[in-house]
Amino acid sequence: MASTLEVVSQVAQSSWAKTSPWGKLNTPIQPSSFTSVMDEQFAKDIQEKEEQLVSPVRVESVAVDDATETVSDLLLAQMLQLEYDQEHDLQVSAKEKHHNKNSKVAISFDNFRSVHPALCEDVEFQDDIDSEDDGETCDQSPTGGSSGKKKRNKRSSQTTPTKHDPYVCGRRHVRIMEKFLEASGDIANEKDDYTLSNSVYNCLKRHSMKEQKYSHKLHEKKEHSTQEQTLDPRTRLILFKLVDGGVLEEVNGCINTGKEANVYHATGGSVEGMTIPANCAIKVFKTTLNEFKNREKYIKNDYRFRDNFNKQNPRTFIKVWAEKEMRNLLRLSRGGVNCPEVVLLRKHVLVMSFIGTDHNPAPTLKEARLPLPKLESAYDQCIKGMRCMYQKCKLVHADLSEFNMLWHDDKLYFIDVSQAVEPTHPASTEFLLRDCRNVCEFFSRSGLAGVFTAHQLFTYVTGIEVTSNCDEEFLRQVASYQSKEQLMLSKEEPQSYPFDYFFELTQPEDDSSTSSSDDN
């Protein structure tokens, strides 16, 4: 205890007293000129003097006997402060150890310590000679010279590595990439001490983000689109609601696939106030426009759906397309043309009557292989149906062929009328002439005699007499004929509207009174 008091008293009397700002100066201040103040050597001399005054004093740790007593309060306070500072440094060391843990980049808390390292009993001074010997050394080239590349000392105490250190960044990039290797099944060698540069890592990261975005886009497309024989969640939800509502009893498998829709067989249910056939056909329109991209020309110039046309949204566009087929089928049914009967429409799902027997769909005219008598009957029903469709229903099929006509119970049924347009459509004459050519070519190839030519069938369907064999001249004459008809209709007297009729009914008494006054 006595030795400790002596050491502390020496420190108090020597260094602390000399550095006290309230103490008296032993030597008077010597005046100096401005030139000497600005001199660099003069500034260095003053700095050296100040460092000598405040140079730390190394105090050796001495065992203190608790039984020894002292009378000086100053020494007691200094001893208590020393113990308090040591406890504070222990807490700082514990926080530093907890914060760094096993990290390769350690953060020092030395700035928060209050006791000089010379006074700490737990500090172990290590010789830096070994670290200097194990420091940065140059690799020798095979010729004996220096290659210019230095080995990296991971445990060098000379410089503290940061997060921007190339080696630290490279190892962190490797650890991140090893996670992908483990996920893919490839196990990396832990003994390989290799790094990954920032440029390579950034390139791999951009590629990974691009692939991830593409995979999400592809997954979104698969989940929210109907392709081939699959149904997306929205379509399945519509079918579930139809089954729960009693409209359908069950939905069976796919019976036909096309470029614009898939057709499924279903068993009809029972709903009050609604006539549902025993066998139904569910037509689910595909929500992708990849296979049938030219739908725009069939619906853009149709005044019935011009306001609802939106090519940017496939869901809205397909909904309008399904609604168009429903309206065309209803118009054909009212006109007496053989076609499936509409049950209901839910967005892009159209429920119709099933044409076939025992869950087997009726064959198309291409697949029927009809004998000659039935082929003549089919031809007669086809041209009459086209004429009724044009003149009575005011529709042009626009895609009529042997693939869009069904043969069932010696009757011909027209299907797939979603692209059908009215005669007022700008391209209706072209569509009708193409339908006539397809029909005539099919029956001619089937061996039927006496088949109309395309122009003769066009004249039979429309009733327009045109004497031209060239398609361009033929269409030009038809267009001029239609323009003349519209001009003649515009020159006719305007029709009386119901408002005018009822307005005249309210004036009989006034007319009779005026006529009697004229007689008088």
C-alpha positions as CSV (number, residue, x, y, z in Angstrom):
1,M,0.0,0.0,0.0
2,A,2.8,2.3,0.8
3,S,4.5,1.8,-2.6
4,T,1.3,2.6,-4.4
5,L,0.9,5.8,-2.4
6,E,4.4,6.8,-3.3
7,V,3.8,6.2,-7.0
8,V,0.5,8.1,-7.1
9,S,2.1,11.0,-5.2
10,Q,4.9,11.2,-7.6
11,V,2.5,11.3,-10.5
12,A,0.4,14.0,-8.8
13,Q,3.4,16.1,-8.0
14,S,5.2,15.8,-11.3
15,S,3.0,15.5,-14.4
16,W,-0.5,16.5,-13.1
17,A,0.8,19.6,-11.3
18,K,2.8,20.7,-14.2
19,T,-0.1,20.4,-16.7
20,S,-2.6,22.2,-14.4
21,P,-4.0,25.3,-16.1
22,W,-4.3,27.1,-12.8
23,G,-0.7,26.5,-11.7
24,K,1.9,29.2,-11.7
25,L,4.5,29.3,-14.5
26,N,8.0,28.6,-13.3
27,T,9.6,30.4,-16.3
28,P,8.4,33.7,-17.6
29,I,7.1,33.9,-21.2
30,Q,9.6,35.1,-23.6
31,P,8.3,37.4,-26.3
32,S,8.6,36.2,-29.9
33,S,8.2,38.0,-33.2
34,F,5.6,37.2,-35.9
35,T,8.3,35.7,-38.1
36,S,9.4,33.2,-35.5
37,V,5.7,32.2,-34.8
38,M,5.2,31.4,-38.5
39,D,8.4,29.4,-38.6
40,E,7.9,25.6,-38.9
41,Q,10.8,24.7,-36.8
42,F,9.6,26.9,-34.0
43,A,6.3,25.2,-34.0
44,K,7.9,21.7,-33.9
45,D,10.0,22.8,-30.9
46,I,6.9,23.9,-29.0
47,Q,5.2,20.6,-29.9
48,E,8.1,18.6,-28.5
49,K,8.1,20.5,-25.3
50,E,4.4,19.9,-24.8
51,E,4.7,16.2,-25.5
52,Q,7.5,16.0,-22.9
53,L,5.3,17.6,-20.3
54,V,2.4,15.3,-20.9
55,S,4.3,12.1,-21.6
56,P,2.6,9.1,-19.9
57,V,4.1,7.6,-16.8
58,R,4.3,3.9,-16.7
59,V,3.0,2.6,-13.3
60,E,3.7,-0.9,-12.3
61,S,0.9,-2.8,-10.6
62,V,1.6,-3.3,-7.0
63,A,-0.3,-5.6,-4.6
64,V,-2.3,-3.5,-2.2
65,D,-3.1,-4.7,1.3
66,D,-6.7,-4.0,2.2
67,A,-5.8,-3.7,5.9
68,T,-3.4,-0.7,5.3
69,E,-5.0,2.6,6.0
70,T,-4.2,6.0,4.7
71,V,-5.1,9.5,5.9
72,S,-4.9,11.4,2.6
73,D,-8.3,11.9,0.9
74,L,-6.7,12.8,-2.3
75,L,-5.0,9.5,-2.6
76,L,-8.1,7.6,-1.7
77,A,-10.1,9.5,-4.3
78,Q,-7.4,8.8,-6.9
79,M,-7.4,5.1,-6.0
80,L,-11.2,4.8,-6.2
81,Q,-11.2,6.6,-9.6
82,L,-8.6,4.2,-10.8
83,E,-10.7,1.2,-9.8
84,Y,-13.8,2.8,-11.4
85,D,-11.9,3.3,-14.6
86,Q,-10.7,-0.2,-14.7
87,E,-14.3,-1.6,-14.2
88,H,-15.4,0.8,-17.0
89,D,-12.8,-0.6,-19.3
90,L,-13.8,-4.2,-18.5
91,Q,-17.4,-3.3,-19.6
92,V,-16.1,-1.7,-22.8
93,S,-14.0,-4.8,-23.5
94,A,-17.0,-7.0,-23.0
95,K,-19.1,-4.9,-25.4
96,E,-16.3,-4.9,-27.9
97,K,-16.1,-8.7,-27.8
98,H,-19.9,-9.1,-28.1
99,H,-20.1,-6.7,-31.0
100,N,-17.3,-8.3,-33.0
101,K,-17.9,-11.9,-32.1
102,N,-16.4,-14.0,-34.9
103,S,-16.3,-11.4,-37.6
104,K,-13.2,-11.0,-39.6
105,V,-13.5,-7.3,-39.6
106,A,-13.2,-6.1,-35.9
107,I,-14.2,-2.7,-34.6
108,S,-12.0,-1.2,-31.8
109,F,-13.5,0.5,-28.8
110,D,-10.2,1.9,-27.6
111,N,-11.5,5.5,-27.8
112,F,-14.0,4.7,-25.1
113,R,-11.4,3.5,-22.6
114,S,-10.4,5.8,-19.7
115,V,-7.4,4.1,-18.2
116,H,-4.0,4.1,-19.8
117,P,-3.0,0.6,-21.0
118,A,0.1,0.8,-18.7
119,L,-2.2,0.8,-15.6
120,C,-4.4,-2.2,-16.8
121,E,-3.5,-5.4,-15.0
122,D,-5.3,-7.7,-17.6
123,V,-3.5,-6.3,-20.6
124,E,-1.1,-8.7,-22.2
125,F,1.7,-7.0,-24.1
126,Q,2.6,-9.0,-27.2
127,D,5.8,-8.7,-29.1
128,D,5.2,-7.3,-32.5
129,I,8.4,-8.8,-33.9
130,D,6.6,-12.0,-35.0
131,S,3.8,-10.1,-36.7
132,E,6.4,-8.0,-38.5
133,D,8.2,-11.1,-39.7
134,D,4.9,-12.6,-40.8
135,G,3.8,-9.4,-42.5
136,E,3.7,-8.5,-46.1
137,T,6.5,-10.3,-48.0
138,C,7.2,-10.4,-51.7
139,D,6.8,-13.5,-53.8
140,Q,10.0,-14.4,-55.5
141,S,9.8,-15.1,-59.2
142,P,11.5,-18.2,-60.6
143,T,14.4,-16.1,-61.8
144,G,15.0,-14.9,-58.2
145,G,13.6,-11.4,-58.6
146,S,10.5,-9.9,-57.1
147,S,7.3,-10.5,-59.1
148,G,5.6,-7.4,-57.7
149,K,2.8,-9.4,-56.1
150,K,2.6,-9.4,-52.3
151,K,1.1,-12.1,-50.2
152,R,-1.9,-11.0,-48.2
153,N,-1.5,-11.3,-44.4
154,K,-5.0,-12.0,-43.0
155,R,-4.0,-11.5,-39.4
156,S,-1.8,-8.5,-39.8
157,S,-2.1,-6.1,-37.0
158,Q,-0.6,-3.2,-38.9
159,T,-3.8,-2.3,-40.8
160,T,-7.5,-3.0,-39.8
161,P,-9.5,-4.3,-42.9
162,T,-12.8,-2.7,-43.7
163,K,-15.8,-3.7,-45.6
164,H,-14.4,-2.1,-48.7
165,D,-11.3,-4.3,-48.6
166,P,-11.1,-6.3,-51.9
167,Y,-10.4,-9.6,-50.1
168,V,-13.2,-9.2,-47.6
169,C,-15.7,-8.3,-50.4
170,G,-14.5,-11.2,-52.5
171,R,-14.9,-13.7,-49.8
172,R,-18.4,-12.3,-49.0
173,H,-19.4,-12.6,-52.6
174,V,-18.1,-16.2,-52.6
175,R,-20.3,-17.1,-49.5
176,I,-23.3,-15.6,-51.3
177,M,-22.7,-17.7,-54.4
178,E,-22.1,-20.8,-52.3
179,K,-25.8,-20.6,-51.3
180,F,-26.8,-21.0,-54.9
181,L,-24.4,-23.9,-55.3
182,E,-26.0,-25.7,-52.3
183,A,-29.5,-25.0,-53.7
184,S,-28.5,-26.4,-57.1
185,G,-26.8,-29.5,-55.5
186,D,-23.2,-28.5,-56.3
187,I,-21.1,-28.5,-53.1
188,A,-18.2,-26.1,-53.1
189,N,-14.9,-27.0,-51.6
190,E,-14.5,-25.3,-48.3
191,K,-10.7,-25.5,-48.5
192,D,-10.6,-23.3,-51.6
193,D,-9.6,-19.8,-50.5
194,Y,-10.8,-18.0,-53.6
195,T,-12.5,-14.6,-54.1
196,L,-15.0,-13.1,-56.5
197,S,-14.4,-9.5,-57.8
198,N,-17.1,-6.9,-57.6
199,S,-17.4,-6.7,-61.4
200,V,-18.0,-10.4,-61.8
201,Y,-20.4,-10.5,-58.8
202,N,-22.4,-7.5,-60.1
203,C,-22.7,-9.2,-63.5
204,L,-23.9,-12.4,-62.0
205,K,-26.4,-10.5,-59.8
206,R,-27.9,-8.6,-62.8
207,H,-28.2,-11.9,-64.7
208,S,-29.9,-13.5,-61.7
209,M,-32.4,-10.7,-61.3
210,K,-33.2,-10.8,-65.0
211,E,-33.8,-14.5,-64.9
212,Q,-35.9,-14.2,-61.8
213,K,-38.1,-11.5,-63.3
214,Y,-38.5,-13.6,-66.5
215,S,-39.5,-16.7,-64.4
216,H,-42.1,-14.6,-62.5
217,K,-43.5,-13.3,-65.8
218,L,-43.6,-16.8,-67.3
219,H,-45.3,-18.1,-64.1
220,E,-47.8,-15.3,-64.2
221,K,-48.6,-16.1,-67.9
222,K,-49.1,-19.7,-67.1
223,E,-51.3,-19.0,-64.1
224,H,-53.5,-16.4,-65.7
225,S,-54.0,-17.7,-69.2
226,T,-55.8,-20.6,-70.9
227,Q,-53.6,-22.5,-73.3
228,E,-54.1,-25.9,-75.0
229,Q,-56.3,-28.0,-72.6
230,T,-55.5,-26.2,-69.4
231,L,-57.7,-23.9,-67.4
232,D,-56.4,-21.0,-65.3
233,P,-57.7,-20.3,-61.8
234,R,-60.2,-17.7,-62.9
235,T,-61.8,-20.0,-65.4
236,R,-62.0,-22.8,-62.9
237,L,-63.6,-20.5,-60.4
238,I,-66.3,-19.6,-63.0
239,L,-67.0,-23.3,-63.6
240,F,-67.1,-24.0,-59.9
241,K,-69.8,-21.3,-59.5
242,L,-71.8,-22.7,-62.3
243,V,-71.8,-26.2,-60.7
244,D,-72.6,-24.7,-57.3
245,G,-75.4,-22.7,-58.7
246,G,-77.0,-25.8,-60.3
247,V,-76.6,-24.7,-63.9
248,L,-74.2,-27.6,-64.5
249,E,-74.2,-30.9,-62.7
250,E,-70.6,-31.9,-63.7
251,V,-67.9,-30.9,-66.1
252,N,-66.3,-33.6,-68.2
253,G,-63.2,-33.7,-70.4
254,C,-62.2,-31.7,-73.4
255,I,-63.9,-32.7,-76.7
256,N,-62.3,-30.2,-79.1
257,T,-59.5,-27.6,-79.3
258,G,-59.1,-24.8,-81.7
259,K,-57.1,-21.7,-82.3
260,E,-59.4,-19.5,-80.3
261,A,-61.1,-21.7,-77.7
262,N,-61.4,-25.1,-76.1
263,V,-64.7,-27.0,-75.9
264,Y,-65.6,-29.2,-72.9
265,H,-68.5,-31.5,-72.3
266,A,-70.8,-31.0,-69.3
267,T,-73.9,-32.4,-67.8
268,G,-76.8,-29.9,-67.5
269,G,-78.4,-29.1,-64.2
270,S,-81.8,-27.7,-63.2
271,V,-82.6,-24.1,-62.4
272,E,-86.1,-22.6,-62.0
273,G,-87.1,-20.4,-64.9
274,M,-84.2,-21.6,-67.1
275,T,-84.2,-24.2,-69.8
276,I,-81.0,-26.2,-69.6
277,P,-80.4,-29.2,-72.0
278,A,-79.2,-32.5,-70.6
279,N,-75.9,-32.3,-72.4
280,C,-74.0,-29.0,-72.7
281,A,-70.9,-27.8,-74.4
282,I,-68.7,-25.3,-72.6
283,K,-66.6,-23.1,-74.9
284,V,-63.7,-21.5,-73.0
285,F,-62.0,-18.8,-75.0
286,K,-58.2,-18.5,-74.7
287,T,-57.0,-15.4,-73.0
288,T,-53.8,-15.2,-75.1
289,L,-53.8,-13.7,-78.6
290,N,-50.8,-15.6,-79.8
291,E,-52.6,-18.1,-82.0
292,F,-55.4,-15.8,-83.4
293,K,-53.9,-12.4,-83.6
294,N,-56.1,-10.9,-86.4
295,R,-59.3,-10.7,-84.4
296,E,-59.1,-6.9,-84.5
297,K,-60.4,-6.6,-88.0
298,Y,-63.5,-8.6,-87.2
299,I,-64.6,-6.5,-84.2
300,K,-63.1,-3.1,-84.7
301,N,-65.5,-1.9,-87.4
302,D,-68.6,-3.6,-85.9
303,Y,-70.8,-0.8,-84.6
304,R,-72.3,-3.2,-82.0
305,F,-68.9,-3.6,-80.1
306,R,-67.0,-0.5,-81.2
307,D,-67.3,1.2,-77.8
308,N,-66.1,-1.9,-75.9
309,F,-63.1,-2.6,-78.1
310,N,-59.8,-2.6,-76.1
311,K,-56.9,-4.4,-77.6
312,Q,-54.6,-3.6,-74.7
313,N,-56.4,-5.7,-72.2
314,P,-56.7,-9.3,-73.3
315,R,-59.3,-10.2,-70.7
316,T,-61.6,-7.4,-71.8
317,F,-61.0,-8.1,-75.5
318,I,-61.8,-11.9,-75.1
319,K,-64.9,-11.0,-73.0
320,V,-66.2,-8.9,-75.9
321,W,-65.3,-11.6,-78.4
322,A,-67.3,-14.2,-76.4
323,E,-70.3,-11.8,-76.1
324,K,-70.2,-11.3,-79.9
325,E,-70.5,-15.1,-80.5
326,M,-73.4,-15.3,-78.1
327,R,-75.3,-12.5,-79.9
328,N,-74.6,-14.0,-83.3
329,L,-75.8,-17.4,-82.2
330,L,-79.0,-15.8,-80.8
331,R,-79.6,-14.0,-84.0
332,L,-79.1,-17.2,-86.0
333,S,-81.5,-19.1,-83.8
334,R,-84.2,-16.4,-84.2
335,G,-83.6,-16.5,-88.0
336,G,-84.2,-20.3,-88.2
337,V,-80.6,-21.3,-88.9
338,N,-79.4,-24.5,-87.4
339,C,-76.8,-23.7,-84.7
340,P,-76.1,-24.5,-81.0
341,E,-78.5,-22.9,-78.5
342,V,-77.1,-20.5,-76.0
343,V,-77.6,-21.2,-72.3
344,L,-75.6,-18.4,-70.7
345,L,-72.4,-16.4,-70.8
346,R,-70.0,-15.8,-67.9
347,K,-67.1,-13.5,-69.0
348,H,-65.1,-15.7,-71.5
349,V,-67.0,-18.9,-70.8
350,L,-70.0,-19.7,-73.1
351,V,-72.4,-22.5,-72.2
352,M,-74.3,-23.9,-75.2
353,S,-76.3,-27.0,-76.1
354,F,-74.2,-30.0,-77.1
355,I,-74.5,-31.4,-80.6
356,G,-73.7,-35.1,-80.6
357,T,-74.7,-38.4,-79.1
358,D,-73.4,-40.3,-76.0
359,H,-70.9,-37.6,-75.1
360,N,-69.4,-37.9,-78.5
361,P,-69.4,-34.6,-80.6
362,A,-70.9,-34.6,-84.0
363,P,-68.3,-34.9,-86.8
364,T,-67.5,-31.9,-88.9
365,L,-68.3,-31.9,-92.6
366,K,-64.7,-32.7,-93.3
367,E,-64.7,-35.8,-91.1
368,A,-68.2,-37.0,-92.0
369,R,-67.4,-38.8,-95.3
370,L,-71.0,-38.5,-96.5
371,P,-72.3,-40.6,-99.4
372,L,-73.5,-38.7,-102.5
373,P,-77.2,-38.4,-101.5
374,K,-76.4,-37.0,-98.1
375,L,-73.7,-34.8,-99.6
376,E,-76.3,-33.2,-101.9
377,S,-78.5,-32.6,-98.9
378,A,-75.7,-31.0,-97.0
379,Y,-74.9,-28.8,-100.0
380,D,-78.5,-27.7,-100.3
381,Q,-78.7,-26.9,-96.6
382,C,-75.4,-25.1,-96.7
383,I,-76.3,-22.6,-99.5
384,K,-79.8,-22.1,-98.1
385,G,-78.4,-21.4,-94.6
386,M,-75.9,-18.9,-96.0
387,R,-78.7,-17.1,-97.8
388,C,-80.9,-17.0,-94.7
389,M,-77.9,-15.9,-92.6
390,Y,-77.2,-13.0,-95.0
391,Q,-80.7,-11.8,-96.0
392,K,-82.7,-12.6,-92.8
393,C,-80.2,-12.6,-90.0
394,K,-78.0,-9.9,-91.6
395,L,-74.8,-11.7,-90.9
396,V,-71.8,-13.0,-92.8
397,H,-70.0,-15.9,-91.3
398,A,-66.5,-14.7,-92.4
399,D,-64.8,-18.0,-91.7
400,L,-67.1,-20.6,-93.2
401,S,-65.5,-23.9,-94.3
402,E,-66.0,-27.6,-93.9
403,F,-64.3,-27.4,-90.4
404,N,-67.0,-25.0,-89.1
405,M,-70.1,-27.1,-90.1
406,L,-71.3,-30.1,-88.1
407,W,-73.4,-33.0,-89.5
408,H,-75.8,-34.5,-87.0
409,D,-79.1,-36.4,-87.6
410,D,-79.0,-35.5,-91.3
411,K,-78.9,-31.8,-90.5
412,L,-76.1,-29.3,-91.0
413,Y,-75.2,-27.0,-88.1
414,F,-73.2,-23.8,-88.3
415,I,-70.7,-23.2,-85.5
416,D,-67.9,-20.8,-84.6
417,V,-69.7,-17.5,-85.5
418,S,-67.7,-15.3,-83.2
419,Q,-66.0,-13.6,-86.2
420,A,-69.3,-13.1,-88.0
421,V,-70.0,-9.5,-89.2
422,E,-72.9,-7.6,-90.5
423,P,-73.2,-6.7,-94.2
424,T,-72.5,-3.1,-93.4
425,H,-68.9,-4.1,-92.3
426,P,-66.3,-2.6,-94.7
427,A,-64.8,-6.0,-95.5
428,S,-68.1,-8.0,-95.5
429,T,-68.1,-8.6,-99.3
430,E,-64.5,-10.0,-99.1
431,F,-65.4,-12.3,-96.3
432,L,-68.6,-13.5,-98.0
433,L,-66.7,-14.2,-101.3
434,R,-64.1,-16.1,-99.4
435,D,-66.8,-18.2,-97.7
436,C,-68.4,-18.9,-101.0
437,R,-65.1,-20.0,-102.5
438,N,-64.3,-22.4,-99.6
439,V,-67.8,-24.0,-99.8
440,C,-67.7,-24.5,-103.6
441,E,-64.2,-25.9,-103.5
442,F,-65.0,-28.4,-100.8
443,F,-68.1,-29.8,-102.5
444,S,-66.3,-29.9,-105.8
445,R,-63.5,-31.9,-104.4
446,S,-66.0,-34.3,-102.7
447,G,-67.3,-35.3,-106.2
448,L,-70.6,-33.4,-106.2
449,A,-71.8,-32.3,-109.6
450,G,-73.6,-29.1,-110.4
451,V,-71.9,-27.0,-107.7
452,F,-72.1,-23.2,-108.1
453,T,-69.0,-21.2,-108.7
454,A,-67.9,-18.7,-106.1
455,H,-69.4,-15.7,-108.0
456,Q,-72.7,-17.6,-108.7
457,L,-73.0,-18.6,-105.0
458,F,-72.3,-15.0,-104.0
459,T,-75.1,-13.8,-106.3
460,Y,-77.5,-16.5,-104.9
461,V,-76.8,-15.5,-101.3
462,T,-76.9,-11.7,-101.8
463,G,-79.2,-11.3,-104.8
464,I,-76.8,-8.9,-106.4
465,E,-76.4,-9.5,-110.2
466,V,-72.8,-9.0,-111.2
467,T,-71.3,-10.1,-114.5
468,S,-67.6,-10.2,-113.9
469,N,-65.2,-13.1,-113.5
470,C,-62.3,-11.1,-111.9
471,D,-62.4,-10.9,-108.2
472,E,-61.3,-7.3,-108.0
473,E,-63.7,-6.1,-110.6
474,F,-66.4,-8.3,-109.0
475,L,-65.9,-6.7,-105.6
476,R,-65.7,-3.2,-107.1
477,Q,-69.1,-3.7,-108.8
478,V,-70.6,-5.0,-105.6
479,A,-69.3,-2.0,-103.6
480,S,-70.7,0.4,-106.2
481,Y,-74.1,-1.4,-106.1
482,Q,-74.2,-1.2,-102.3
483,S,-73.4,2.5,-102.4
484,K,-76.2,3.2,-104.9
485,E,-78.7,1.3,-102.6
486,Q,-77.6,3.4,-99.6
487,L,-78.1,6.6,-101.7
488,M,-81.6,5.5,-102.8
489,L,-82.5,4.7,-99.2
490,S,-81.4,8.2,-98.1
491,K,-83.6,9.9,-100.8
492,E,-86.8,8.1,-99.6
493,E,-89.3,10.0,-97.5
494,P,-88.6,9.9,-93.8
495,Q,-90.6,7.4,-91.8
496,S,-93.1,8.7,-89.3
497,Y,-91.9,8.1,-85.7
498,P,-94.2,7.1,-82.9
499,F,-93.9,10.6,-81.3
500,D,-95.4,12.2,-84.5
501,Y,-98.2,9.6,-84.6
502,F,-99.3,10.2,-81.0
503,F,-98.9,13.9,-81.3
504,E,-101.4,13.9,-84.2
505,L,-103.9,11.8,-82.2
506,T,-104.0,14.7,-79.7
507,Q,-105.3,17.2,-82.4
508,P,-108.7,15.8,-83.7
509,E,-110.9,18.3,-81.9
510,D,-109.0,21.3,-83.0
511,D,-109.0,20.1,-86.6
512,S,-112.8,19.6,-86.6
513,S,-113.4,23.1,-85.0
514,T,-111.3,24.8,-87.7
515,S,-113.1,22.9,-90.5
516,S,-116.6,23.9,-89.2
517,S,-115.5,27.6,-89.0
518,D,-114.3,27.5,-92.6
519,D,-117.7,26.1,-93.8
520,N,-119.5,28.9,-92.1
